[in-house]
Amino acid sequence: MAVDEQVLLSAAVRGDLRSFEHLVRRHTPAVYRYCARMLPNRADAEDCTQETWLAAWRALPGFREDAALTTWLYRIATNQALMMLRRRRVDVPVAELPEVSDNGAGDPARHLQRETERAAVRAAIGRLPVQYRVPLVLREFESLRYDEIAGVLDLGVPAVKTRLHRGRAQLLSLLDGSSGKDSGDS
């Protein structure tokens, strides 16, 4: 029996630790998956996830209950990931992303091809500038709508669409091996 998220959230805002723990258990996989796509390794993703929940607990009394919890969590996770990247001054390929099950697992050649493609995509995403990587990961991997991404990044929807367009173009360029060419979209 799943407890209604709004009930848990309201109780957590009032300081109920047990309700907050339920929310943590429910949303940690998504928060971790997002952090893993933003940061270069598993240890950083784990740290980012933990820091996201600590920041969320501290900020919970000011949470507007009419806002979407997931959007709020992605915004906190984004801020935590960006702080970690700035502290380390890194913009490196994301080495470890949670794997998606392969429907062609019975065919070793297809499996190898899929793994090679995934590695290339992970590396290319890791080389994208953060301003393009963040909205791209939120849209393509976390399936957020444009307005939700705008809320996470505190941008307007047109700016989100522009960043997504430029990010996709740079990603395709990186995947095509033509990353040495400057398209002028910095």
C-alpha positions as CSV (number, residue, x, y, z in Angstrom):
1,M,0.0,0.0,0.0
2,A,1.6,3.2,-1.2
3,V,1.3,6.2,1.0
4,D,0.1,9.3,-0.9
5,E,3.1,11.5,-1.7
6,Q,1.3,14.7,-0.9
7,V,0.4,13.4,2.6
8,L,4.1,12.4,3.2
9,L,5.3,15.8,1.8
10,S,2.9,17.8,4.0
11,A,4.0,15.9,7.1
12,A,7.7,16.2,6.1
13,V,7.3,20.0,5.7
14,R,6.0,20.1,9.3
15,G,9.2,18.3,10.4
16,D,8.1,14.6,10.4
17,L,11.3,12.7,9.9
18,R,9.6,9.4,9.2
19,S,7.6,10.9,6.3
20,F,10.8,12.5,4.9
21,E,12.5,9.1,5.1
22,H,9.7,7.6,3.0
23,L,10.2,10.3,0.4
24,V,14.0,9.7,0.4
25,R,13.5,6.0,-0.2
26,R,11.0,6.7,-2.9
27,H,13.0,9.3,-4.8
28,T,16.7,8.3,-4.2
29,P,16.9,6.1,-7.3
30,A,15.9,9.0,-9.6
31,V,18.1,11.5,-7.8
32,Y,21.1,9.2,-7.9
33,R,20.5,8.4,-11.6
34,Y,20.4,12.1,-12.4
35,C,23.6,12.8,-10.4
36,A,25.3,9.9,-12.1
37,R,24.6,11.4,-15.5
38,M,25.9,14.8,-14.4
39,L,29.1,13.7,-12.7
40,P,32.2,11.8,-13.7
41,N,32.0,8.8,-11.4
42,R,29.9,6.8,-9.0
43,A,31.5,8.2,-5.8
44,D,30.7,11.7,-6.9
45,A,27.1,10.7,-7.8
46,E,26.7,9.1,-4.4
47,D,28.0,12.2,-2.6
48,C,25.8,14.5,-4.8
49,T,22.7,12.3,-3.9
50,Q,23.5,12.6,-0.2
51,E,24.2,16.3,-0.4
52,T,20.9,16.7,-2.3
53,W,18.9,15.1,0.5
54,L,20.7,17.1,3.2
55,A,20.0,20.3,1.3
56,A,16.4,19.3,0.8
57,W,15.9,18.5,4.5
58,R,17.3,22.0,5.4
59,A,15.2,23.7,2.8
60,L,12.0,21.7,3.5
61,P,10.3,24.2,5.9
62,G,10.3,26.8,3.0
63,F,9.0,24.3,0.4
64,R,5.8,25.6,-1.3
65,E,3.5,22.6,-1.2
66,D,1.9,23.7,-4.5
67,A,5.2,23.0,-6.3
68,A,6.2,19.7,-7.7
69,L,8.5,17.7,-5.4
70,T,10.4,16.1,-8.3
71,T,11.1,19.5,-9.9
72,W,12.3,20.9,-6.6
73,L,14.6,17.8,-6.0
74,Y,16.1,18.1,-9.5
75,R,16.8,21.7,-8.9
76,I,18.6,20.9,-5.7
77,A,20.5,18.0,-7.3
78,T,21.5,20.3,-10.2
79,N,22.8,22.9,-7.8
80,Q,24.8,20.2,-5.9
81,A,26.2,18.7,-9.0
82,L,27.3,22.1,-10.4
83,M,28.9,23.0,-7.1
84,M,30.9,19.7,-7.2
85,L,32.0,20.4,-10.8
86,R,33.0,23.9,-10.0
87,R,35.0,22.8,-6.9
88,R,36.8,20.2,-8.9
89,R,36.9,22.3,-12.1
90,V,36.1,19.3,-14.1
91,D,34.1,18.8,-17.3
92,V,35.0,15.2,-18.1
93,P,33.1,12.3,-19.6
94,V,30.6,10.7,-17.4
95,A,32.3,7.3,-16.8
96,E,29.5,5.4,-15.0
97,L,25.9,5.6,-15.8
98,P,23.3,3.1,-14.7
99,E,22.8,0.6,-17.5
100,V,19.5,0.0,-19.3
101,S,18.5,-3.5,-20.0
102,D,19.3,-4.6,-23.5
103,N,16.5,-6.3,-25.4
104,G,19.0,-8.0,-27.7
105,A,20.9,-9.6,-24.9
106,G,20.8,-13.0,-26.7
107,D,23.0,-11.7,-29.5
108,P,26.5,-11.1,-28.3
109,A,27.5,-9.0,-31.4
110,R,24.4,-6.7,-30.9
111,H,25.1,-6.5,-27.2
112,L,28.7,-5.4,-27.9
113,Q,27.5,-2.9,-30.4
114,R,25.0,-1.4,-28.0
115,E,27.6,-1.2,-25.2
116,T,30.0,0.6,-27.6
117,E,27.2,3.0,-28.6
118,R,26.3,3.7,-25.0
119,A,29.9,4.3,-24.0
120,A,30.2,6.8,-26.9
121,V,27.0,8.6,-25.9
122,R,28.1,8.8,-22.2
123,A,31.5,10.2,-23.2
124,A,29.9,12.7,-25.6
125,I,27.4,13.9,-23.0
126,G,30.2,14.3,-20.5
127,R,32.1,16.5,-22.9
128,L,29.1,18.9,-23.4
129,P,29.3,22.2,-21.6
130,V,27.2,22.0,-18.4
131,Q,24.7,24.6,-19.7
132,Y,23.7,22.1,-22.4
133,R,24.3,18.9,-20.5
134,V,21.9,19.7,-17.7
135,P,18.8,20.4,-19.8
136,L,19.6,17.5,-22.1
137,V,19.9,15.0,-19.3
138,L,16.7,16.4,-17.7
139,R,14.8,16.1,-21.0
140,E,16.1,13.0,-22.6
141,F,17.0,10.8,-19.6
142,E,14.7,12.1,-16.9
143,S,11.7,12.9,-19.2
144,L,10.9,16.3,-17.8
145,R,8.7,18.6,-19.7
146,Y,10.1,21.9,-21.0
147,D,8.2,23.9,-18.2
148,E,9.6,21.5,-15.6
149,I,13.2,22.0,-16.9
150,A,12.6,25.8,-16.9
151,G,11.6,25.5,-13.3
152,V,14.6,23.5,-12.3
153,L,17.0,25.9,-14.1
154,D,15.2,29.1,-13.4
155,L,15.0,29.9,-17.1
156,G,12.2,30.6,-19.5
157,V,10.9,27.8,-21.8
158,P,12.4,29.5,-24.9
159,A,15.8,29.5,-23.3
160,V,15.4,25.8,-22.4
161,K,14.5,24.9,-26.0
162,T,17.5,26.9,-27.3
163,R,19.8,25.1,-24.9
164,L,18.3,21.7,-25.8
165,H,18.7,22.5,-29.5
166,R,22.3,23.6,-29.1
167,G,23.1,20.7,-26.8
168,R,21.6,18.1,-29.2
169,A,23.6,19.7,-32.1
170,Q,26.8,19.6,-30.1
171,L,26.1,16.0,-29.0
172,L,25.5,14.9,-32.6
173,S,28.7,16.7,-33.7
174,L,30.7,14.9,-31.0
175,L,29.2,11.6,-31.9
176,D,30.0,12.2,-35.6
177,G,33.6,12.8,-34.7
178,S,33.4,16.4,-36.0
179,S,33.9,18.0,-32.6
180,G,36.9,19.9,-33.8
181,K,34.7,22.2,-35.8
182,D,33.3,25.2,-33.9
183,S,29.7,25.8,-34.7
184,G,29.7,29.2,-33.0
185,D,27.0,28.1,-30.5
186,S,29.0,28.7,-27.3
